[in-house]
Amino acid sequence: QVQLVESGGGLVQAGGSLRLSCAASGSIFGINTMGWYRQAPGKQRELVAAITSGGSTNYAESVRGRSIISRDNVNNTMYLQMNSLKPEDPAVYYCNADVSCSLDLHADDYWGAGTQVTVSS
């Protein structure tokens, strides 16, 4: 079993910055892709950014240029640095990871419980 725990959310003024963290723990052989998703009230969950085990990244157009996703493969931790926060950024941000629990088994998709990000105008 694998657990993902997000942290770092909170209330930030527009134009400010936040650093979100996601720590993975449990039976982990390896993690391929990790990513951040967000879901605003009444909206569908959407991809914010993703990063592979090799460091390749992908960003949603709405955050490209002002967000940086990174990961620490030794500690199975992922980060999302968000700068120049906008009033449209508030949402619950979720950590996602594609995890292999052994060499022989397929990878499974895991989700964290989410962390709230609120932006004041």
N, C-alpha and C positions, 0 to 999 in steps of 0.2 A: 504494500500500500504506500502511496505517495501523497504528501501534503504540500500545498503551496500557500504561503502566508504573505499577504501584502501589507505594506506599511508606508507611511510618509504622506498620506493624504491630509487635507485640512483646508482651512479658509485662507485664501490669498487674494490680495488686491490685484485688479487687472494690471498687467505689466510686470507682475512679480514672477517668482520661480518656485518650483517644487521639485523634489527628488523622490520618486517612488522606488520602493524596493520590493523584491519578491524572493523569498527564501524557500527553496525546495528541500524536502527532507523525506526520509523513508527508504524503501528498497529501490535504490537507483543504481543502475549499471551505467547508463549514459543518457544524456538529454540532447536531442537533436535541435529542433526549433523551439524557441521560447518567444512569447509575444505578449503585448499589452493590448487589451480591448477595453472599450468603455461603453457604457449604456446610460443615457440620459432619460429622465422620466418621460414615459410615453414614446420612447424611441427604441429601435432595435439595436442590439449590440453590434459594434463596429470595430474593426481593426484600427489600432493607433500606430503600432510599430511592431516589427518582428525581427528576430536575430537568430542566425543559425549557429551551430557549434563552432563553425569556422570564422564567425564574425561578420558574415554578410548580413546587411540590414535592408529593411523595407519599411517605408513610412507612408502613412496616409497623407494625401495632399494637404489636408487641413492643418497638419502639424509639421510638415516638412520644412526644414530650415530653422526651426525654433525648438526642436526636441532632439534628444540624443538617447538612443537605447544602447545598453552595454550589458555585459555579463562577466561573471567570475566563475569559470568552469571548475576551479578547485573547490570553491565553497558552494557551488550550485545556486548562485544568487544572480538575479537580473535586476537592472536598474533602468529607470526612465527619468532623465533630466528634462524638465519642461520649463522653458523660458518664455517670456513675453506672453503670459497667460491672458486669455481673452474671455469676455463674458460668455461666449458660446462653448467654452471648455468644461464647464461643470458637468460631472457625471460620476458614476461609480466606475472605478477603473479596476479591471480584472486581469490577473496574471494567468497565462496559459502556457503549458509545457507539454511537449511530446516526449514521453519518458519510456526508456527501455529498462526493465527490471532485471534482465539477465541477457547473456549473449545469445541464447537460443530463442527467446520469446520476442514477439512483435512489440512495437511501441504502442503505448496507450496515451490518450489525451486527458490531461488533468487541468482543473480550474481551481483558482483560489476563491475565497469568499468575497473579495473586493474591498477597495478602500475609497472613501468618498473624497472627491475634490470639489471645492466650492470656490468660486471667483466673485469677488465683490467689485462693483463698478466705481 
